[in-house]
């Protein structure tokens, strides 16, 4: 059996590389954001038995070009760049590194919120331009506001813990989570998204991108939010109708947004967010810290080794386990 693993991206953390070396595996890398054709070419040349999915889409064409492929492991938890149904049809488990980057992403979510709410960017720019804009400035406290968490997984819980330390009250919506997950951060469980939107002075997104959640933050959802609310997104850009968000911020109904993700990445140079002072953006780096990269990289690789060696994994690590079971039953 080949002992090569393909990484769809230019690097992995040193700790992950050391783990691969210790297990006798060779890592092969694609360029950043390579398309499926390029990834497939690398699979053919390398004969890789596993993929660590970072950047670029792993679809059916990649899998069909890789007869030796046994497992795909996401470098994180967002699997919208992996065709998990196609993987299940081919008997390939798709793994996620649940919770490994939760603290880093949560810290970034709060950093975006504070940057937007405290108007750090325009104040910094005005000082660099020689202005002292203290006269007439009016700030806003976050303590006492309500943060709505869309999703209540590890990242949402970590975000909630920090938010509580700032004095925010928590509500959350997640139709798939047990009540215990909400109790972890003392968040009131919302029965509907409408309830969540209406109660959120700050809406922080922590759910996967699916057909049901694509552009779930649209004009109607934003209109339900309180006047002067904030939106924070460290999940997936496709959750937001970008034009609707720009319109809501420009109209003043949404006070601002802090966004780490875009519907299409990298975004175009003339993306509509770039002309809106009330929107602060970063290049999908919420989980990109030395600490998180080490945890995520090693967890992603360790999952591959476990699958290849026939070792059991916790069910929550296999994101397409139900599809795998259904595919096996249909054979």
Secondary structure by P-SEA (a helix, b strand, c coil): cccbbbbccccccaaaaaaaaaabbbbbbccccccaaaaaaaaaaccccccccccccccaaaaaacccccbbbbccccccccaaaaaaaacbbbbbbcccaaaaaaaaaaaaaaaaaaaaaaaaaaaaacccccccbbbbbcccbbbbbccccaaaaaaaaaaaaabbbbbbbbcccccccccccbbbbbccaaaaaaaccbbbbbccccccccccccaaaaaacccbbbbbbcccccccaaaaaaaaaaaccccbbbbccccccccccccccccccccccccccccccaaaaaaaaaaaaaaaaaaaaccccccccccaaaaaaaaaaac
